[in-house]
Amino acid sequence: MDIVGFVDNLFADYTLRQVAMGAAMLGIVNGVLGSFAVLRKQSLLGDGISHAALPGIALAFLLTGSKSSLALLLGAAAAGWIATLLIMSIVKHTRVKYDSALGLVLSVFFGFGLVLLTYIQKMPVATQAGLDKFLFGQAATLLRKDVMTIGVLGGIVLVFLLLFWKEFKLISFDPDFAFSLGFPVRILDVLLTTLLVIAIVIGLQTVGVVLMSAMVVAPAAAARQWTDRLGVMVTVSGIFGAVAGVSGALVSSQAARIPTGPTIVLCASAIVLFSLLLAPNRGMAWGFVREQINRRQLQTDAVLGDLYVLANQHQEPGHGHPIEVLRTMAHGHGGVDRSLKVLKERGLVQETGSGEWALTPPGMEEAGRLSRQWRETP
Amino acid sequence: MTAPQIEIQLIASAVAVSCALPGCFLILRRMAMMSDAISHSILLGIAVGFFVIRDLTSPLLVLSAAMTGVVTVSLVEILTRTKRVREDAAIGLIFPALFSIGVILISRYAGDVHLDVDAVLLGELAFAPFNRLSALGYDIGPKGLYLMSGILLLNLFFILTFYKELKLSTFDAGLAGALGFSPVIIHYGLMTIVSITAVGAFDAVGSVLVVALMIAPPATAYLITDRLSYLLAASSLIGVISAISGYWVAHALDVSIAGSMATMTGVFFVATFLAAPDRGLVSIFVRRARQRVEFAQTMLLVHLYNHEGLPGVERENHMDHLHEHLRWEPGFAGRIVGAAQRKGSISRDGAFLLLTENGRETARQAMVG
């Protein structure tokens, strides 16, 4: 499919536009809330909340008998919230550690959700079909009112976040200090977690319970590489989330049998990989490049130094030395040929015969300066 | 009980014990979420292995999938070591990516064969007895039972052989390293065991419920014991009980066996969380209440002792004054006075309170020490 046709399609096709809108909004909300989760070392809490939402969805369906997204979302949010409180209280009241409590609640809730889902599937009513799309998400089934629900709930989350921006920032970086200033840390903590729960459940229909956690972690982890400022990180993370959501949802809607959730997650993972490698400052590729440049500089200086030593041992400065000698002296670091080429370009060495090299007068001066510098450096 | 029912319960029990044993070390080493990561990402190994081997119960498939588990662990470690992300975020980045690739591969290219995402994610124990193994023309039982028994034996062998090393490196990694036991080898050994177990159990109970069986029974046992050997035994037992009771609940309600087993592990955890001796919520509250009464009694005795024989004693050591002086509700004061009377520390003259010799001694001791 060509790009132009694709873009044309996007603006013409009503369903595609819905899907793209929905995915973009949930990407933004999760990217923004995910920044706080990642900074507060709660990256995996999203995993727990999204898995734990499954029984909530099933129970909401059992109780209301409707598949309206608002009812199911409320059920999911309630279950996710209860799961979070349960994790906190297990950690507080027993010696079971956070990771175990998280894994326990996550898997038990999910198991209970499966029990309810299989129970619903055996029911004689015909309306139950489609609940299992919550496992892996199905963006194509997003209706206009689903997108509206995502938009309204996501908007509420973002408004709360802006209202309590200063407080959330403080409890994310220094909760003890916040407490000492008299902020109700515990209430703020619960509020922020509640916002995270809402952000996660609005994505369940599109991304699915199994992979929703990646939408929380990936955009934020990617954004973290680009900046050290919270405001910038949250913005960038929201943009990354939207890009991942839209591209994933569109790709999966273009071909048969590609589930939406995994595609969105792979798009987000690609953004993470790109950021880890190429983000300015923290990008690993730059570190690698810096290291290479330093190493080459050192190699070049070493060859210059070796030639200087040889020149001092001979009475006659212009006397050429075979490249083999330089290679032997450079044993352990190498790069002699490249260094000679660089030095020649800088006019510091000259080739006196075939494979024989000597310092030029400026080279002699430069090498002398370097050698004095090395001697002075402790 | 029919033969398939017995076989299902045997397989379920083997899965439960195989998961509980390495699970104990996972929760002690604070690596519980690693089981979540491994059990998800082995889907990729199973998908790739399946396209090559075309047999879901082949030991080769188990091996290739287990390799993916170990690769996941090392990827998480590599990512953490770059210092660009923290460990929890690294886990949350790696396994969804690998799992997503697996899901896409399966739903795109394996639609027409016996491997669909729901089955792998959720497992279907009810079908396990239909996949038989035969030797010399005789039917010798379901394949799944042999696979899980083999994995169970492997886990037992690993843990019994390296019990000392595992114990040491779990509780004091620094000392283990200093004594020359390589923490890396122990770590990767354990991770290999977890991966192999997850792959084997995957087929029976699905990936998320592997996590339930690996974490919930050990976490439950962790509430009632302080010894590693008891922890291993108790979590195996709890695992088996959860598995069998889960099976019967599923049977009665006609729902997912795996889901029901996971739910039962949760039920047992909550029951233990509430009722465990010493560390259970109930016994904590009972103990707190008892301590409150005891402390209040001591307060009362000290109060009476301080005012004994001084002017105003009639007013101070009066029932009605406790409310004013110690800020006690009248009901509470009545209970405490009653308890102290029963203990023989005080006696009452109408509403006037008198210390007995016994009570005077207690008050004196409380003030000294």
Interface residues (C-beta under 8 A of the other chain):
Chain A: V38 K41 Q42 S43 L44 G46 D47 H51 I90 H93 T94 R95 V96 K97 D99 S100 A101 L102 G103 L104 L106 S107 V108 F109 F110 G111 F112 G113 L114 V115 L116 L117 T118 Y119 K122 D132 L135 F136 V210 L211 S213 A214 V216 V217 A218 A220 A221 R224 Q225 R257 I258 P259 G261 P262 T263 V265 L266 S269 V272 L276 R282 M284
Chain B: L26 I27 R30 M31 A32 M33 S35 D36 H40 T82 R84 V85 R86 D88 A89 I91 G92 L93 P96 A97 F99 S100 I101 V103 I104 S107 R108 G111 V117 D118 L121 L122 V208 L209 V211 A212 M214 I215 A216 P218 A219 Y222 L223 A250 L253 D254 V255 S256 A258 G259 S260 M261 A262 T263 T265 G266 F269 F273 R279 L281 I284
